[in-house]
Amino acid sequence: MVGFEEMKSSGREIRTFNLRSRLIIRLKMLNLADRLTLVYLCFSAVLIAVCRPNVSHWEVLLPVHFGLMAMIAYLAAARNRRTPLIETISHWYPTVLFLFFFEEIGLIVHAIFPGWFDQYLIRADLALFGVHPTVWIEQFSSYWLTEYMQLVYTSYYLLTIGFGAYLWLRGRRSEFSWFITATCAAYYLSYPIFVLFPVESPHHTLQHLQQVQLAGGPVTEFINLIEKHGRVHGGAFPSAHVAGSMVVLFSAFKFERKLAWLLAPLILSICIATIYGRYHYVMDVFAGTLMAAIGCILADRLEMKDSKKITKQT
């Protein structure tokens, strides 16, 4: 009888050991971007579950989050054992999730706080500049400048895709992975702040002070149409446009200095466009730049830590 109990106990220990071993193997398959994405998914899932009375469509969002976690686990496991298409998707999928996560902010922005904190940023801008930057800059508005500013403002996402493709198509996989990790870190630091410090934007709060309507051509009309039907209410501080664009610039200076100098005027234009188009306060731009810098620093630290683990194992 004692022997039978010992065998049962031994069997449980073996099963536990095997389960733990499989879990460790699965975790090792995750790259840095996978891990950061899973951490953010867990954070937002817990937030949605705990604050569900304040979250629209929480009953849909939670299953979607769990489904995305399963998808990431599958892609990580299949990364080196499937077709080139699966491998490509497994490295690029965060760039698609960025769009989903940002749209989701419109549903969870008031999960914790019911109001907006714009007044603090308005005061900060006034204290620093003595004017409302979005109101002051309207004196320079013109048809062609508005067209240009609206065009560059919407280019930030294509900038991320374009720079990523530049590295990917040249086979610079380690540099591409660093870039995606830095971008993930910058965005996943920004999204929780959207909820913890909800901000509308000057478009909503300072419109009554604007004396000039931003009149442009087809580009402006197209952007206005998108903003009218697809604008995310909230998610202004820090500026995700600036965070994503500055990660591209910092990455370019790290890997392609000549290209960085070519991109610098465009990225500076994006920063100005956030103010010109009345999408952001200057404080949003500063905070977005800070998120990008922290994202790049984290990418360096995490990559270094990961490399040390691999070295120890070999």
Summary of the structure (lengths in Angstrom):
residues: 314
radius of gyration: 22.8
end to end distance: 44.8
largest distance: 90.9
contacts: 978
relative contact order: 0.12
helix: 80%
strand: 0%
